[in-house]
Amino acid sequence: MRILLALAASLALTACGLTPMYAGGSSAGVAQGMAAVEIPAIQGRGGWLVKNALEARLGVAGESAPRYRLDVRLDDSLEALGVLNDDTISRERRILRARYQLVDIATGSVLLDATAGSDAGIDVVSSEYATIAAEQKALENLALDVADRMATQIALTLSARAPGSAPDRP
């Protein structure tokens, strides 16, 4: 009985039209499209971190003629959350937001215009060195998170444009 149920479930899944986004590995249309994204320099330390993380996630292989350009503007801010009676800050919030556009270089059309962001709480301690180290580590983690969100959205956009792509609905 369990075997029949498993067989019926597998047949139902194949009938719904879902296909893996990266089917075909590095030769898949989405993977090739992601590798063809040029990422110009992004200002600041956070920009450098986001750019490196994006290049790692998109698999940028130094294509001779990129097909897409990813324009990114970052907003990195620190705000005080906890203020004690003596006006010292006990907690901070680091916020990293990215506004980005995926542009088709050949036509100049904007394929994706979106935002991604993340934030982290930081304890402010008596050691200034420890606080600065925590702020920098928070920026590193936020850059990875924002790059992950951006790469996912870019993959979805390129997947929808891939030849023969079907909607992900049953």
Backbone torsions as a table, in degrees:
resi	resn	phi	psi	omega
1	MET	NA	-42.5	179.7
2	ARG	-64.6	-36.4	-179.9
3	ILE	-64.6	-42.9	178.2
4	LEU	-64.2	-39.5	178.6
5	LEU	-64.6	-42.8	178.5
6	ALA	-65.4	-39.8	178.1
7	LEU	-64.6	-42.2	178.8
8	ALA	-65.1	-38.6	179.2
9	ALA	-66.9	-40.9	179.8
10	SER	-67.5	-36.2	176.6
11	LEU	-67.5	-36.8	178.7
12	ALA	-65.9	-38.0	178.9
13	LEU	-67.0	-40.1	-179.6
14	THR	-70.4	-25.6	-178.8
15	ALA	-79.2	-16.2	-175.7
16	CYS	-80.4	-13.8	175.5
17	GLY	91.3	4.8	177.1
18	LEU	-70.6	135.4	175.4
19	THR	-131.4	145.1	178.7
20	PRO	-63.0	137.8	-177.5
21	MET	-63.4	-37.2	-176.6
22	TYR	-104.2	24.9	178.4
23	ALA	-59.3	126.2	-178.4
24	GLY	105.5	-1.4	177.4
25	GLY	64.5	-137.1	-176.0
26	SER	-71.9	-13.1	177.7
27	SER	-91.6	-0.9	178.3
28	ALA	-67.3	150.7	-179.2
29	GLY	-58.4	-40.8	-179.8
30	VAL	-66.4	-44.5	179.9
31	ALA	-63.6	-41.0	178.4
32	GLN	-68.0	-39.1	177.3
33	GLY	-64.0	-42.0	179.2
34	MET	-65.8	-36.6	178.8
35	ALA	-71.1	-16.5	-178.4
36	ALA	-97.2	19.8	179.2
37	VAL	-95.5	124.4	175.4
38	GLU	-92.3	132.4	180.0
39	ILE	-118.2	102.7	176.5
40	PRO	-63.8	163.0	179.6
41	ALA	-57.3	142.0	177.9
42	ILE	-113.8	134.1	-173.4
43	GLN	-66.8	147.0	172.5
44	GLY	86.2	171.0	178.7
45	ARG	-64.8	-41.6	176.8
46	GLY	-61.3	-38.3	177.6
47	GLY	-63.4	-41.6	178.2
48	TRP	-63.3	-42.7	179.2
49	LEU	-64.6	-44.2	-179.6
50	VAL	-64.9	-43.5	-179.5
51	LYS	-60.5	-45.8	179.2
52	ASN	-63.6	-41.3	179.2
53	ALA	-66.6	-39.5	178.1
54	LEU	-64.3	-43.5	179.3
55	GLU	-61.1	-37.8	178.0
56	ALA	-67.7	-40.8	-177.6
57	ARG	-76.7	-34.9	-179.0
58	LEU	-82.5	-13.9	179.9
59	GLY	71.4	35.9	-179.5
60	VAL	-59.8	119.0	-173.8
61	ALA	-108.4	20.8	179.5
62	GLY	65.0	40.9	179.6
63	GLU	-56.3	142.2	-178.1
64	SER	-67.3	-34.4	-179.4
65	ALA	-129.9	91.7	179.3
66	PRO	-64.6	147.1	179.5
67	ARG	-95.7	-24.0	-176.2
68	TYR	-130.1	154.9	175.0
69	ARG	-126.7	135.2	179.0
70	LEU	-108.8	108.0	177.6
71	ASP	-92.8	125.7	-174.8
72	VAL	-128.9	133.0	170.8
73	ARG	-120.7	127.3	-178.3
74	LEU	-105.4	147.9	171.1
75	ASP	-126.2	112.2	-178.3
76	ASP	-115.6	122.6	-178.4
77	SER	-140.8	153.5	174.1
78	LEU	-119.0	133.2	176.4
79	GLU	-133.3	146.3	-179.8
80	ALA	-77.5	132.4	177.7
81	LEU	-106.6	-49.9	-177.4
82	GLY	-108.5	118.3	177.7
83	VAL	-117.0	126.5	-178.6
84	LEU	-83.4	174.6	-179.1
85	ASN	-59.0	-30.9	-179.1
86	ASP	-90.5	19.5	177.7
87	ASP	65.1	22.8	172.8
88	THR	-95.6	149.7	-178.3
89	ILE	-88.9	132.3	179.5
90	SER	-108.5	-15.7	-178.6
91	ARG	-151.4	141.3	177.3
92	GLU	-124.7	160.6	175.2
93	ARG	-125.3	122.5	176.6
94	ARG	-100.3	128.8	-177.3
95	ILE	-121.7	128.7	176.3
96	LEU	-122.9	118.9	179.2
97	ARG	-122.8	141.4	178.0
98	ALA	-125.1	130.9	170.2
99	ARG	-106.8	123.4	-174.4
100	TYR	-138.1	152.5	177.5
101	GLN	-132.8	133.0	172.6
102	LEU	-98.7	118.3	-173.8
103	VAL	-113.9	131.9	172.3
104	ASP	-76.2	115.3	-174.5
105	ILE	-64.0	-37.7	-176.4
106	ALA	-65.1	-41.5	-175.5
107	THR	-104.4	-18.8	-176.7
108	GLY	78.9	4.4	-178.9
109	SER	-80.2	145.7	179.0
110	VAL	-87.4	116.5	-179.1
111	LEU	-86.2	-29.0	-176.9
112	LEU	-147.9	130.0	175.4
113	ASP	-131.2	107.1	-172.1
114	ALA	-148.2	176.2	175.1
115	THR	-129.3	153.7	174.3
116	ALA	-143.0	146.3	-179.3
117	GLY	-159.4	164.6	178.0
118	SER	-158.2	160.6	177.5
119	ASP	-144.1	160.6	-178.6
120	ALA	-143.7	145.8	175.4
121	GLY	-91.9	142.8	-177.6
122	ILE	-131.0	129.8	173.9
123	ASP	-80.6	130.9	176.0
124	VAL	-95.0	118.3	-176.7
125	VAL	-110.3	176.8	-176.2
126	SER	-68.4	-24.9	178.9
127	SER	-84.9	115.7	179.8
128	GLU	-63.1	-36.9	178.5
129	TYR	-60.5	-45.4	-179.1
130	ALA	-64.3	-38.2	179.1
131	THR	-66.5	-43.7	178.7
132	ILE	-64.1	-41.4	178.0
133	ALA	-62.8	-39.8	178.7
134	ALA	-66.3	-39.3	178.2
135	GLU	-64.3	-41.5	179.5
136	GLN	-68.5	-40.6	178.2
137	LYS	-65.0	-38.2	177.3
138	ALA	-62.2	-41.7	178.7
139	LEU	-62.9	-41.6	178.0
140	GLU	-60.9	-46.2	-179.7
141	ASN	-66.6	-40.3	179.2
142	LEU	-65.6	-38.7	178.7
143	ALA	-61.5	-41.2	177.9
144	LEU	-64.8	-42.6	-179.1
145	ASP	-65.9	-44.7	179.4
146	VAL	-64.2	-41.3	178.5
147	ALA	-63.1	-39.5	176.9
148	ASP	-60.7	-45.5	-179.7
149	ARG	-63.4	-42.2	-179.9
150	MET	-65.8	-44.6	-178.6
151	ALA	-62.6	-38.5	178.0
152	THR	-63.0	-45.9	-178.9
153	GLN	-66.7	-37.5	177.3
154	ILE	-64.7	-42.6	178.6
155	ALA	-62.1	-41.7	178.2
156	LEU	-64.4	-40.3	179.0
157	THR	-64.7	-45.9	-179.6
158	LEU	-69.7	-31.0	177.6
159	SER	-65.1	-39.3	179.4
160	ALA	-67.9	-27.2	-179.7
161	ARG	-89.1	-13.8	-176.5
162	ALA	-63.1	141.2	178.6
163	PRO	-60.3	134.0	177.1
164	GLY	78.2	10.8	179.7
165	SER	-75.7	139.4	179.4
166	ALA	-109.4	152.5	177.0
167	PRO	-62.3	147.8	-178.4
168	ASP	-86.4	52.8	177.7
169	ARG	-130.3	143.8	178.7
170	PRO	-71.1	NA	NA
